[in-house]
Each structure stands twice: as C-alpha cells, then as structure tokens.
Amino acid sequence: MAITSSAKKAIRSSARKKKFNDARKAAYKNAIKKVRKLAIGKKFDDARDSLKEAYKAIDKAAKTKLIKKNAASRMKSRISKFVGKSAK
C-alpha cells in the first residue's frame, strides 16, 4: 500500500485514467466488431456507415496514445479491406 501522500495521489490519478482508457478501448473494439458483423451479414451500406464511426473511435484512441499511431493505421486498413472483400 502507498505510504506517501504523493504515492496515494498517483494511485487515485491512475485509477481515474484507467476508467477513461477502458471506456475508449471498449469504444473502438465495439466499433470494429460492429463493422465486421455488418459486413459478414451482407449489409454493406450499414457497414460503410459504421466504418466512419470505427475510424473516429480508433483515431481518438491513437490521439490519446492508448494505441500507437501505426497500430491505428493498421486497424483502419484491415477493417476497410474486410468490408471491401466482403462486398465482392
């Protein structure tokens, strides 16, 4: 357990940040799942619409350094490719 007051404050701060990070992580993961589910279900118009939401969630996660910039680019590339392949 933390003894000094600064260590106690760091614990509170990291707990608060964890809450925000977990919410942002869930947002981009759920957005990706939604796009993939729609593409598999042959609903390509809806998949393209939700692709925008997924891009937005991924970019926000990258902006706050929850995920790295190249990881975000890779995720966006893969889901767009998945929607494109499914449409054929």
ABEGO torsion letter per residue (X at the ends): XBABAAAAAAAAAAAAAAAAAAAAAAAAAAAAAAAAAAAAAGBAAAAAAAAAAAAAAAAAAAAAGABBAAAAAAAAAAAAAAAAAAAX
